[in-house]
Amino acid sequence: MSETAKLTTGSIRGHLVSQTAPMIIGVAAIMSVGLIDAYFIGQLGAQELAAVSFIFPITIALSSLGVGVMVGINSVIARALGEGDRDRAERRANFGAIFALAIGVVMGLLLFALLDPLFQLMQASDNLLPLIREYMQPYALGLPVLLLQMGLNGVLRGQGEARKTSYVSVTYSAANWVLDPILITGAFGFGGFGIAGAAYATIAGFFIAILVALYLIKGAQLPINPATIRRCNVGESSKAILSVAGPAAFSNAINPIGLSVLTALLASQGEAAVAGFGAAGRLQSFATVPLLALSGSIGAIVGQNWGANRPDRSRRAMWWSALFCIVYGLATAVLLFFTGDWFARFFTDDPAVVDEFSRYLAIAVWGYAGFGLLIVANGALNAVDRAGVALAQSAARVFLVMLPFGWLLRGSWGSEAIYAAELAANIAGGALATFLVWQVLRDRSESSAIPQTNR
C-alpha cells in the first residue's frame, strides 16, 4: 500500500466528511458569482441582460472543458499515488498544469477568431453583437488563466487536498464580489467598464486564485516544478489525461444542453412558465450544493484506493455516498415541496410565475436524490478511468429519457411535462449510474486478492 496516498488508510466515512465539507463552501462560493454578475449586469439595462443570455451557454461550455481537464488531472494523480508511484504522480501533476495552460491558449485564440460567426449562428442580433464582443474578447484572451486555475485545482484534488481547493475557490469568488461593482457599474468615482467589467473581474479573480493555488501547492505532497516535465512522456501523459478529460467535459456539458432544450420547449407554454422554471432552477442550484461537492470529492477517495488495489474501500465510499444522496435528496425534497410558494416570493410577486415556480418544485424536487447518485457515480467512474461509461450514461439520461419525455407529453401535460421530464431523467439516470459504477467496482473487487475491510 502506498505511503503517499493518505486516503488509502483510515476511516472512509471520515475521509468523505473531511473531503466534502470544504468542497461545499467552495462550490457555494462559486455559485454566488453568477448571481452577483447577474445583479450588477442587470443594472446596466435590458440589452446587456439579453447579451448575457447568449454569452451564458458559451461560458458554461468552456467551463465544462475546464472541469474535464481538472477531472483528468485529478484522476491520473490519484491513481498514481494509490499505486505508490510518487514520481509518476509528480510528473503528471506538473505536466497537467502546463497541459491545461496550453489547452487554454489554443481554445482562447480560436474563440477570439470565431466570435462573430459563432454568435451569428446563435441568432444574436446586430445590435447585441457589440455588447457580446465587449465581454467575450477579454474573456477569450483570459481563457488560459481559467484553464490553468482549474488545472491547479486538479493537482490539489488528486492529492486529497479538498480544504486547499476550497480556499482557491473562495479566493476566486471573493475577488469577484469585490471587483464586480467596481468594474461593471463603477465605484469610488470610477465609471466602470460596463458588461466588459464582468469579464475583467472574472479574469482577475482567476489570476488571484492561481497565485493562492501555487502557494498552497508548495506545502502539498506534489510541488510544482516544471523541470520534472523533461522526464515526462508527453504523448503518454497527454493520452492519460485526455482519456478522462474529453468524456468528462462532454458529460458536464450534456446537462446544460438538455436544460436549454427543455427551456425552448417550455417557451410554448408562456413567459411565466419560463420565468418560474429559471427562478426555481437558481434555487435548485443552491439546494444541490452538497451533492455537487460530494461529486467533486469522491474522485480522490475512489481513485487513490483504486490505484492502491483497494476496491473494497472504493465500494464502501460509494455505498456511504449513495446513502447520503438518498437521505439528503429526499429531506431537501420534502422541505422544498412544502415551502415552494414561500421561496418563490423571494424572486417575484407575479402570481403566474409563483404558480409555475411552485409547480416545478412540487414535481422536480423528488429527483434530487437521483441527480446526486448520477453525479457522484460519474465522479467515481472518471476517477477509475471509466469516463466513457460516465459519458454514455449521461447522454442516455438526456437524449433517451429527458428530451423525448418532454417532447412527447408537452401537448397534453403542458408545462408539467417539462418538469416531469427532468424528474424522470434524474430517477432513471441515478438508477443507471448506480448500477454501472457498482458493476465496475465489483469487477475489480472480485479479481482482487486483497481482503476487504469494513472501515
C-alpha positions as CSV (number, residue, x, y, z in Angstrom):
1,M,0.0,0.0,0.0
2,S,1.3,3.5,-0.8
3,E,2.6,5.6,2.0
4,T,2.0,8.8,-0.1
5,A,-1.7,8.2,-0.7
6,K,-3.3,9.4,2.5
7,L,-6.9,8.4,1.5
8,T,-6.0,4.7,1.3
9,T,-5.9,4.3,5.1
10,G,-8.2,5.4,7.9
11,S,-12.0,5.8,8.1
12,I,-13.8,6.0,4.8
13,R,-16.6,8.0,6.4
14,G,-14.1,10.3,7.9
15,H,-12.4,10.9,4.5
16,L,-15.8,11.6,2.9
17,V,-16.6,14.2,5.6
18,S,-13.2,15.8,5.5
19,Q,-13.0,16.0,1.7
20,T,-16.7,17.1,1.1
21,A,-17.2,19.7,3.8
22,P,-14.6,22.2,2.4
23,M,-16.0,21.5,-1.1
24,I,-19.4,22.6,0.0
25,I,-18.0,26.0,0.9
26,G,-16.1,26.2,-2.4
27,V,-19.0,25.2,-4.6
28,A,-21.4,27.6,-2.8
29,A,-18.9,30.4,-3.2
30,I,-18.6,29.8,-7.0
31,M,-22.4,29.6,-7.4
32,S,-22.7,33.0,-5.8
33,V,-20.5,34.6,-8.5
34,G,-23.2,34.0,-11.2
35,L,-25.8,35.7,-9.0
36,I,-23.6,38.7,-8.3
37,D,-22.7,39.1,-12.0
38,A,-26.4,38.9,-13.0
39,Y,-27.3,41.6,-10.4
40,F,-24.8,44.2,-11.5
41,I,-25.1,43.5,-15.2
42,G,-28.9,43.8,-14.7
43,Q,-28.3,47.4,-13.5
44,L,-26.8,48.3,-16.9
45,G,-30.0,47.6,-18.9
46,A,-32.2,45.1,-20.8
47,Q,-29.8,44.9,-23.8
48,E,-26.9,43.9,-21.6
49,L,-29.0,41.2,-20.0
50,A,-30.0,39.9,-23.4
51,A,-26.4,39.8,-24.4
52,V,-25.6,37.7,-21.3
53,S,-28.3,35.3,-22.3
54,F,-26.3,34.5,-25.5
55,I,-23.0,34.5,-23.7
56,F,-24.0,32.2,-20.8
57,P,-24.2,28.9,-22.8
58,I,-20.8,29.5,-24.3
59,T,-19.1,30.2,-20.9
60,I,-20.8,27.1,-19.5
61,A,-19.4,25.0,-22.3
62,L,-15.9,26.4,-21.8
63,S,-16.2,25.8,-18.0
64,S,-17.2,22.3,-18.8
65,L,-14.0,21.9,-20.8
66,G,-12.0,23.3,-17.8
67,V,-13.8,20.9,-15.4
68,G,-13.0,18.0,-17.7
69,V,-9.3,18.9,-17.7
70,M,-9.4,19.2,-13.9
71,V,-11.0,15.8,-13.5
72,G,-8.5,14.2,-15.9
73,I,-5.6,15.6,-13.9
74,N,-7.2,14.6,-10.6
75,S,-7.7,11.0,-11.9
76,V,-4.2,10.4,-13.1
77,I,-2.6,11.8,-10.0
78,A,-4.9,10.0,-7.5
79,R,-4.3,6.6,-9.2
80,A,-0.5,7.1,-9.4
81,L,-0.4,8.0,-5.7
82,G,-2.6,5.0,-4.9
83,E,-0.2,2.7,-6.8
84,G,2.7,4.1,-4.8
85,D,4.4,5.8,-7.7
86,R,5.0,9.3,-6.3
87,D,7.5,10.1,-9.1
88,R,4.9,9.5,-11.8
89,A,2.3,11.4,-9.8
90,E,4.7,14.4,-9.6
91,R,5.5,14.3,-13.3
92,R,1.8,14.2,-14.2
93,A,0.9,17.0,-11.8
94,N,3.4,19.3,-13.4
95,F,2.6,18.2,-16.9
96,G,-1.1,18.6,-16.1
97,A,-0.7,22.2,-15.2
98,I,1.2,23.0,-18.4
99,F,-1.2,20.9,-20.4
100,A,-4.2,22.9,-19.0
101,L,-2.5,26.2,-19.8
102,A,-1.8,25.1,-23.4
103,I,-5.4,24.0,-24.0
104,G,-6.5,27.4,-22.7
105,V,-4.2,29.2,-25.1
106,V,-5.4,27.2,-28.1
107,M,-9.1,27.5,-27.2
108,G,-8.8,31.1,-26.3
109,L,-7.3,32.1,-29.7
110,L,-9.9,30.0,-31.6
111,L,-12.8,31.6,-29.6
112,F,-11.4,35.1,-30.3
113,A,-11.1,34.5,-34.0
114,L,-14.6,32.9,-34.3
115,L,-16.6,35.2,-32.0
116,D,-18.9,36.9,-34.7
117,P,-19.6,33.7,-36.7
118,L,-20.4,31.8,-33.5
119,F,-22.9,34.3,-32.1
120,Q,-24.4,34.9,-35.5
121,L,-25.0,31.2,-35.7
122,M,-26.8,31.5,-32.4
123,Q,-29.1,34.2,-34.0
124,A,-27.7,37.1,-31.9
125,S,-29.0,40.4,-33.4
126,D,-26.7,43.0,-34.9
127,N,-27.4,45.4,-32.0
128,L,-26.3,42.8,-29.4
129,L,-23.1,41.8,-31.1
130,P,-21.1,44.8,-30.0
131,L,-22.0,44.1,-26.4
132,I,-21.2,40.4,-26.8
133,R,-17.8,41.4,-28.2
134,E,-17.1,43.7,-25.2
135,Y,-17.4,40.7,-22.9
136,M,-16.2,37.8,-24.9
137,Q,-13.0,39.4,-26.4
138,P,-11.3,39.8,-23.0
139,Y,-12.8,36.6,-21.8
140,A,-11.3,34.7,-24.7
141,L,-7.9,36.2,-24.2
142,G,-8.2,35.3,-20.5
143,L,-9.2,31.7,-21.1
144,P,-5.6,30.4,-20.4
145,V,-5.9,31.8,-16.9
146,L,-9.2,30.0,-16.4
147,L,-7.8,26.6,-17.6
148,L,-4.6,27.0,-15.6
149,Q,-6.5,27.7,-12.4
150,M,-8.7,24.6,-13.0
151,G,-5.6,22.5,-13.8
152,L,-4.0,23.5,-10.4
153,N,-7.2,22.6,-8.7
154,G,-7.0,19.2,-10.3
155,V,-3.4,18.9,-8.9
156,L,-4.7,19.6,-5.4
157,R,-7.8,17.4,-5.7
158,G,-5.8,14.4,-6.8
159,Q,-3.7,14.6,-3.6
160,G,-6.9,14.7,-1.5
161,E,-6.4,18.4,-0.6
162,A,-10.0,19.4,-0.6
163,R,-9.6,22.1,2.0
164,K,-6.9,23.8,0.0
165,T,-9.1,23.5,-3.1
166,S,-11.9,25.3,-1.3
167,Y,-9.5,28.1,-0.3
168,V,-8.8,28.6,-4.0
169,S,-12.5,28.7,-4.9
170,V,-13.3,31.1,-2.1
171,T,-10.4,33.4,-3.2
172,Y,-11.8,33.5,-6.8
173,S,-15.3,34.2,-5.6
174,A,-14.3,36.9,-3.1
175,A,-12.3,38.7,-5.8
176,N,-15.4,38.8,-7.9
177,W,-17.6,40.0,-5.1
178,V,-15.2,43.0,-4.6
179,L,-14.4,43.7,-8.2
180,D,-17.9,43.3,-9.9
181,P,-19.4,46.5,-8.5
182,I,-16.2,48.5,-9.2
183,L,-15.5,47.2,-12.7
184,I,-19.1,46.8,-14.0
185,T,-21.1,49.8,-12.7
186,G,-18.3,51.8,-11.1
187,A,-17.5,53.0,-7.6
188,F,-15.4,55.5,-5.7
189,G,-15.5,58.0,-8.6
190,F,-14.6,55.3,-11.2
191,G,-17.2,54.9,-14.0
192,G,-16.8,51.2,-14.6
193,F,-16.4,49.2,-17.9
194,G,-20.0,48.1,-18.3
195,I,-20.5,44.5,-19.4
196,A,-16.8,44.1,-20.1
197,G,-16.1,44.7,-16.4
198,A,-17.7,41.4,-15.6
199,A,-15.1,39.7,-17.8
200,Y,-12.3,41.7,-16.3
201,A,-13.5,40.7,-12.8
202,T,-13.6,37.0,-13.8
203,I,-10.1,37.0,-15.2
204,A,-8.7,38.9,-12.3
205,G,-10.4,36.5,-9.9
206,F,-8.9,33.5,-11.6
207,F,-5.4,35.1,-11.7
208,I,-5.5,35.8,-8.0
209,A,-6.8,32.3,-7.4
210,I,-3.8,30.9,-9.3
211,L,-1.4,32.7,-7.0
212,V,-3.1,31.2,-4.0
213,A,-3.1,27.8,-5.6
214,L,0.6,27.9,-6.3
215,Y,1.3,29.0,-2.7
216,L,-0.8,26.1,-1.3
217,I,0.7,23.5,-3.6
218,K,4.1,24.4,-2.2
219,G,3.1,22.8,1.1
220,A,1.4,19.7,-0.6
221,Q,2.9,16.3,-1.5
222,L,3.5,17.2,-5.1
223,P,5.2,20.6,-5.6
224,I,5.0,22.5,-8.9
225,N,8.5,22.0,-10.5
226,P,8.3,22.4,-14.3
227,A,11.8,20.8,-14.6
228,T,10.1,17.4,-14.0
229,I,8.4,17.6,-17.3
230,R,11.6,16.8,-19.0
231,R,11.3,13.3,-17.6
232,C,7.7,13.1,-18.7
233,N,6.5,11.1,-21.7
234,V,4.4,13.8,-23.3
235,G,2.4,11.5,-25.6
236,E,1.6,9.0,-22.8
237,S,0.7,11.7,-20.2
238,S,-1.5,13.6,-22.7
239,K,-3.4,10.4,-23.6
240,A,-3.9,9.5,-19.9
241,I,-5.3,12.9,-19.1
242,L,-7.4,13.2,-22.3
243,S,-8.9,9.7,-21.9
244,V,-10.7,11.1,-18.8
245,A,-10.8,14.9,-19.6
246,G,-12.5,14.5,-23.0
247,P,-15.5,12.4,-21.9
248,A,-15.8,14.3,-18.6
249,A,-16.0,17.6,-20.4
250,F,-18.8,16.3,-22.6
251,S,-20.5,14.7,-19.6
252,N,-20.6,18.1,-17.9
253,A,-21.8,19.9,-21.0
254,I,-24.7,17.5,-21.7
255,N,-26.9,18.5,-18.8
256,P,-26.9,22.3,-19.6
257,I,-27.6,21.4,-23.3
258,G,-30.6,19.3,-22.2
259,L,-31.9,22.0,-19.9
260,S,-31.5,24.6,-22.7
261,V,-33.7,22.4,-25.0
262,L,-36.3,22.0,-22.2
263,T,-36.4,25.8,-21.8
264,A,-37.0,26.1,-25.5
265,L,-39.8,23.6,-25.3
266,L,-41.2,25.4,-22.3
267,A,-41.4,28.7,-24.2
268,S,-44.5,27.5,-25.9
269,Q,-46.2,27.5,-22.5
270,G,-45.7,31.2,-22.0
271,E,-43.3,33.6,-20.4
272,A,-44.5,32.8,-16.8
273,A,-43.5,29.2,-17.2
274,V,-40.1,30.1,-18.5
275,A,-39.6,32.6,-15.7
276,G,-40.7,30.2,-13.0
277,F,-38.6,27.4,-14.4
278,G,-35.5,29.7,-14.5
279,A,-36.0,31.1,-11.0
280,A,-36.6,27.7,-9.4
281,G,-33.5,26.4,-11.2
282,R,-31.4,29.1,-9.4
283,L,-32.9,27.9,-6.1
284,Q,-32.2,24.3,-7.1
285,S,-28.6,25.1,-7.8
286,F,-28.1,26.1,-4.2
287,A,-30.1,23.2,-2.8
288,T,-27.9,20.7,-4.6
289,V,-24.6,22.2,-3.5
290,P,-23.7,19.4,-1.0
291,L,-24.4,16.8,-3.8
292,L,-22.1,18.7,-6.2
293,A,-19.4,19.0,-3.5
294,L,-19.6,15.2,-2.9
295,S,-19.3,14.5,-6.6
296,G,-16.1,16.6,-6.6
297,S,-14.6,15.0,-3.6
298,I,-15.4,11.3,-4.4
299,G,-12.8,11.1,-7.2
300,A,-9.7,11.4,-5.0
301,I,-11.0,8.8,-2.5
302,V,-12.1,6.3,-5.1
303,G,-9.1,7.0,-7.3
304,Q,-6.4,6.6,-4.7
305,N,-7.9,3.4,-3.3
306,W,-8.5,2.0,-6.8
307,G,-4.8,2.7,-7.6
308,A,-3.8,1.0,-4.4
309,N,-5.8,-2.1,-5.4
310,R,-8.3,-1.5,-2.6
311,P,-11.6,-1.7,-4.5
312,D,-13.3,-2.7,-1.2
313,R,-12.7,0.8,0.1
314,S,-13.8,2.4,-3.1
315,R,-17.0,0.4,-2.9
316,R,-17.5,1.4,0.7
317,A,-17.0,5.1,-0.2
318,M,-19.7,4.7,-2.9
319,W,-22.1,3.0,-0.5
320,W,-21.9,5.8,2.0
321,S,-22.1,8.4,-0.7
322,A,-25.2,6.8,-2.2
323,L,-26.8,6.7,1.3
324,F,-26.1,10.4,1.7
325,C,-27.5,11.3,-1.7
326,I,-30.8,9.4,-0.9
327,V,-31.2,10.8,2.6
328,Y,-30.2,14.4,1.7
329,G,-32.1,14.4,-1.6
330,L,-35.4,13.2,0.0
331,A,-35.1,15.5,3.0
332,T,-34.5,18.6,0.7
333,A,-37.4,17.5,-1.5
334,V,-39.8,17.4,1.5
335,L,-38.6,20.9,2.6
336,L,-38.9,22.5,-0.8
337,F,-42.2,20.7,-1.6
338,F,-43.9,22.4,1.4
339,T,-42.2,25.8,1.1
340,G,-42.3,26.4,-2.7
341,D,-44.6,29.4,-2.6
342,W,-42.6,31.0,0.2
343,F,-39.3,30.7,-1.8
344,A,-41.0,31.8,-5.0
345,R,-41.9,35.2,-3.4
346,F,-38.2,35.9,-2.9
347,F,-37.9,36.0,-6.7
348,T,-41.2,37.6,-7.9
349,D,-44.6,38.8,-6.9
350,D,-46.2,37.8,-10.2
351,P,-48.9,35.2,-9.3
352,A,-48.5,33.3,-12.6
353,V,-44.7,33.0,-12.1
354,V,-45.2,32.0,-8.4
355,D,-47.6,29.3,-9.5
356,E,-45.2,27.8,-12.1
357,F,-42.3,28.1,-9.6
358,S,-44.2,26.1,-7.0
359,R,-45.5,23.6,-9.6
360,Y,-41.9,22.9,-10.8
361,L,-40.7,22.3,-7.3
362,A,-43.6,20.1,-6.4
363,I,-42.6,17.7,-9.2
364,A,-38.8,18.1,-9.8
365,V,-37.6,18.0,-6.3
366,W,-38.3,14.3,-6.0
367,G,-35.5,13.7,-8.4
368,Y,-32.7,15.3,-6.3
369,A,-31.6,12.0,-4.8
370,G,-31.3,10.5,-8.3
371,F,-29.4,13.5,-9.5
372,G,-27.0,13.1,-6.6
373,L,-26.5,9.4,-7.4
374,L,-25.8,10.3,-11.0
375,I,-23.1,13.0,-10.5
376,V,-21.4,11.1,-7.7
377,A,-21.3,7.9,-9.8
378,N,-19.8,10.0,-12.6
379,G,-17.1,11.3,-10.3
380,A,-16.2,7.8,-9.3
381,L,-16.2,6.5,-12.9
382,N,-13.9,9.3,-14.0
383,A,-11.6,8.5,-11.1
384,V,-11.1,4.9,-12.2
385,D,-10.6,5.7,-15.9
386,R,-14.1,4.8,-17.0
387,A,-15.0,8.3,-18.2
388,G,-16.5,6.8,-21.4
389,V,-19.0,4.9,-19.3
390,A,-19.9,8.1,-17.4
391,L,-20.4,10.0,-20.7
392,A,-22.6,7.2,-22.2
393,Q,-25.0,7.1,-19.3
394,S,-25.2,10.9,-19.0
395,A,-26.1,11.1,-22.7
396,A,-28.7,8.3,-22.3
397,R,-30.3,10.2,-19.4
398,V,-30.7,13.4,-21.5
399,F,-31.3,12.1,-25.0
400,L,-33.2,8.9,-24.3
401,V,-35.3,10.0,-21.3
402,M,-35.4,13.7,-20.6
403,L,-35.9,15.2,-24.1
404,P,-38.3,12.5,-25.6
405,F,-40.4,12.6,-22.4
406,G,-40.8,16.4,-22.5
407,W,-41.3,16.5,-26.3
408,L,-44.0,13.8,-26.4
409,L,-46.1,14.9,-23.4
410,R,-45.9,18.7,-23.5
411,G,-49.0,18.8,-25.7
412,S,-51.2,17.0,-23.2
413,W,-49.5,17.9,-19.9
414,G,-48.3,21.4,-20.7
415,S,-45.5,22.8,-18.5
416,E,-45.8,19.9,-16.2
417,A,-44.4,17.6,-18.9
418,I,-41.1,19.6,-18.9
419,Y,-40.9,19.4,-15.1
420,A,-41.7,15.7,-15.1
421,A,-39.2,15.1,-17.8
422,E,-36.4,16.4,-15.5
423,L,-37.8,14.2,-12.7
424,A,-37.9,11.1,-14.9
425,A,-34.4,11.7,-16.2
426,N,-32.9,12.1,-12.7
427,I,-34.6,9.0,-11.4
428,A,-33.6,6.9,-14.4
429,G,-30.1,8.4,-14.6
430,G,-29.4,7.9,-10.9
431,A,-30.5,4.3,-11.0
432,L,-28.5,3.5,-14.1
433,A,-25.4,5.3,-12.9
434,T,-25.5,3.5,-9.5
435,F,-25.8,0.1,-11.3
436,L,-22.9,0.9,-13.6
437,V,-20.5,2.1,-11.0
438,W,-21.3,-0.8,-8.7
439,Q,-20.6,-3.2,-11.6
440,V,-17.2,-1.6,-12.4
441,L,-16.1,-1.6,-8.7
442,R,-17.4,-5.1,-8.2
443,D,-15.5,-6.5,-11.1
444,R,-12.2,-5.1,-9.6
445,S,-13.2,-6.5,-6.2
446,E,-13.8,-10.0,-7.4
447,S,-10.4,-10.1,-9.2
448,S,-8.5,-8.7,-6.2
449,A,-6.7,-10.9,-3.8
450,I,-6.6,-8.3,-1.1
451,P,-9.1,-8.9,1.7
452,Q,-11.8,-6.4,2.3
453,T,-12.1,-4.1,5.2
454,N,-15.2,-2.7,7.0
455,R,-13.6,0.6,7.7
